[in-house]
């Protein structure tokens, strides 16, 4: 059993992540980001250039809306786009 665990952990000792399903990647690339309903925290970080800590701070301050499905937290893209709109004078 220990041997199998090492194989799963990989060379560096960290767990290997399963690559995303090709179908999911095809859907994500087919829908422009601004038209998507939700995105992951990591995708929101990439799109905005903000770090995870800042995103969670914005979520805590209710400036960024999310939804949770099971244990997965998804950022509502409309909320993210609204947050990044320049303020009108």
C-alpha positions as CSV (number, residue, x, y, z in Angstrom):
1,X,0.0,0.0,0.0
2,X,2.8,2.4,0.8
3,X,4.3,1.8,-2.6
4,X,1.0,2.9,-4.3
5,X,0.9,6.0,-2.2
6,X,4.4,7.0,-3.4
7,X,3.3,6.5,-7.0
8,X,0.4,8.8,-6.5
9,X,2.4,11.4,-4.7
10,X,4.9,11.8,-7.5
11,X,8.6,12.6,-7.4
12,X,8.5,15.8,-5.4
13,X,6.4,14.2,-2.7
14,X,3.4,16.5,-3.4
15,X,0.1,15.1,-4.7
16,X,-0.3,15.1,-8.5
17,X,-3.4,16.9,-9.7
18,X,-5.6,15.1,-12.2
19,X,-5.6,17.1,-15.5
20,X,-8.9,18.8,-16.3
21,X,-11.2,16.9,-18.6
22,X,-10.9,17.9,-22.3
23,X,-14.6,18.6,-22.6
24,X,-14.5,21.1,-19.8
25,X,-11.5,22.9,-21.3
26,X,-13.3,23.0,-24.7
27,X,-16.3,24.7,-23.1
28,X,-14.2,27.2,-21.1
29,X,-12.3,28.2,-24.2
30,X,-15.5,28.5,-26.3
31,X,-17.3,30.9,-23.9
32,X,-15.7,34.4,-23.6
33,X,-14.9,35.2,-19.9
34,X,-17.3,38.1,-19.7
35,X,-20.2,35.9,-20.9
36,X,-19.5,33.1,-18.4
37,X,-21.8,32.8,-15.3
38,X,-19.1,31.8,-12.9
39,X,-15.4,31.3,-12.5
40,X,-13.1,29.7,-9.9
41,X,-11.1,31.7,-7.4
42,X,-7.9,30.9,-9.4
43,X,-9.5,32.1,-12.6
44,X,-10.7,35.3,-10.9
45,X,-7.1,35.9,-9.7
46,X,-5.8,35.4,-13.2
47,X,-8.4,37.6,-14.8
48,X,-7.9,40.5,-12.3
49,X,-4.3,40.2,-11.3
50,X,-5.4,40.2,-7.7
51,X,-4.2,37.7,-5.1
52,X,-6.4,35.1,-3.4
53,X,-6.2,36.9,-0.1
54,X,-7.5,40.1,-1.6
55,X,-10.3,38.2,-3.4
56,X,-11.4,36.6,-0.2
57,X,-11.2,40.0,1.6
58,X,-13.6,41.4,-1.1
59,X,-15.9,38.4,-0.7
60,X,-15.9,38.9,3.1
61,X,-16.7,42.6,2.7
62,X,-19.6,41.6,0.3
63,X,-18.1,43.5,-2.6
64,X,-17.7,40.3,-4.6
65,X,-20.5,37.8,-4.8
66,X,-20.0,34.0,-4.9
67,X,-22.0,30.9,-4.8
68,X,-21.1,27.6,-3.2
69,X,-22.0,24.3,-4.8
70,X,-21.0,21.4,-2.6
71,X,-17.6,22.4,-1.3
72,X,-16.7,24.4,-4.4
73,X,-16.8,28.2,-4.2
74,X,-17.5,30.0,-7.5
75,X,-17.2,33.7,-8.2
76,X,-20.1,35.3,-10.1
77,X,-18.5,36.8,-13.2
78,X,-21.1,39.6,-13.3
79,X,-20.1,40.6,-9.8
80,X,-16.4,40.6,-10.7
81,X,-17.0,42.7,-13.8
82,X,-19.1,45.2,-11.8
83,X,-16.3,45.5,-9.2
84,X,-13.8,46.4,-11.9
85,X,-15.9,49.0,-13.7
86,X,-14.5,52.5,-13.4
87,X,-16.6,54.6,-11.0
88,X,-18.6,57.3,-12.7
89,X,-18.1,60.9,-11.5
